[in-house]
Amino acid sequence: MEKLDGRIRNHDREIEKMCNHHFQGFVDSITELLKVRGEAQKLKSQVTETNLRLQEDGKVLISSMEELKQCRVQQRNIATTVDKLTHCLP
């Protein structure tokens, strides 16, 4: 039992050494993850803002395109009317 207890203590010390050795790396990784999270939140905010601006600009563009479409329809109707009237004249 004494040998078993000694072996357990040795393994516990080895485990503790291993944990102490890797602890700083773990802390550094967590710190880096927190920085990445902050940067990701900033990026998300910028993407959301850009998306909103793009949607607003898109609304203006769609409105302009609708006006252009109406003008093209009128232009085509006028051209067709002039063509038909030209054929009707002697």
C-alpha positions as CSV (number, residue, x, y, z in Angstrom):
1,M,0.0,0.0,0.0
2,E,2.9,2.3,0.8
3,K,4.4,1.8,-2.6
4,L,1.1,2.3,-4.3
5,D,0.6,5.6,-2.3
6,G,4.1,6.7,-3.3
7,R,3.4,5.9,-6.9
8,I,0.1,7.9,-6.7
9,R,2.0,10.9,-5.2
10,N,4.6,10.7,-7.9
11,H,1.9,10.7,-10.6
12,D,0.1,13.5,-8.9
13,R,3.3,15.6,-8.9
14,E,3.9,14.8,-12.6
15,I,0.3,15.8,-13.4
16,E,0.7,19.0,-11.4
17,K,4.0,19.8,-13.2
18,M,2.4,19.2,-16.5
19,C,-0.6,21.4,-15.7
20,N,1.7,24.2,-14.4
21,H,3.8,23.9,-17.5
22,H,0.8,24.3,-19.8
23,F,-1.2,26.8,-17.7
24,Q,0.5,29.9,-19.1
25,G,-0.1,28.8,-22.6
26,F,-3.7,28.2,-21.7
27,V,-4.0,31.7,-20.2
28,D,-2.3,33.2,-23.3
29,S,-4.8,31.4,-25.5
30,I,-7.8,32.7,-23.6
31,T,-6.4,36.2,-23.7
32,E,-5.9,35.9,-27.5
33,L,-9.5,34.5,-27.9
34,L,-10.8,37.5,-25.9
35,K,-9.0,39.9,-28.3
36,V,-10.3,38.0,-31.3
37,R,-13.9,38.2,-29.9
38,G,-13.5,42.0,-29.5
39,E,-12.2,42.3,-33.1
40,A,-15.0,40.0,-34.4
41,Q,-17.6,42.3,-32.7
42,K,-16.1,45.4,-34.3
43,L,-16.1,43.6,-37.6
44,K,-19.7,42.6,-37.2
45,S,-20.7,46.1,-36.3
46,Q,-18.9,47.5,-39.4
47,V,-20.5,44.9,-41.7
48,T,-23.9,45.7,-40.3
49,E,-23.3,49.4,-40.8
50,T,-22.1,48.9,-44.3
51,N,-25.1,46.7,-45.1
52,L,-27.5,49.4,-43.9
53,R,-25.8,52.0,-46.0
54,L,-25.8,49.7,-49.0
55,Q,-29.5,49.0,-48.6
56,E,-30.2,52.8,-48.4
57,D,-28.2,53.5,-51.5
58,G,-29.8,50.5,-53.2
59,K,-33.3,52.0,-52.5
60,V,-32.2,55.2,-54.3
61,L,-30.8,53.2,-57.2
62,I,-33.9,51.1,-57.5
63,S,-36.0,54.3,-57.6
64,S,-33.8,55.8,-60.3
65,M,-34.0,52.6,-62.3
66,E,-37.8,52.6,-62.1
67,E,-37.8,56.2,-63.4
68,L,-35.5,55.2,-66.2
69,K,-37.7,52.2,-67.0
70,Q,-40.7,54.5,-67.3
71,C,-38.8,57.0,-69.5
72,R,-37.7,54.1,-71.8
73,V,-41.3,52.9,-72.1
74,Q,-42.5,56.5,-72.9
75,Q,-39.6,56.9,-75.4
76,R,-40.5,53.6,-77.1
77,N,-44.2,54.6,-77.2
78,I,-43.3,57.9,-78.7
79,A,-41.1,56.3,-81.3
80,T,-43.8,53.8,-82.2
81,T,-46.4,56.6,-82.5
82,V,-44.1,58.7,-84.8
83,D,-43.5,55.6,-86.9
84,K,-47.2,54.8,-87.2
85,L,-48.0,58.5,-88.0
86,T,-45.3,58.5,-90.7
87,H,-46.8,55.5,-92.4
88,C,-50.2,57.2,-92.3
89,L,-49.1,60.4,-94.1
90,P,-49.3,60.4,-97.9
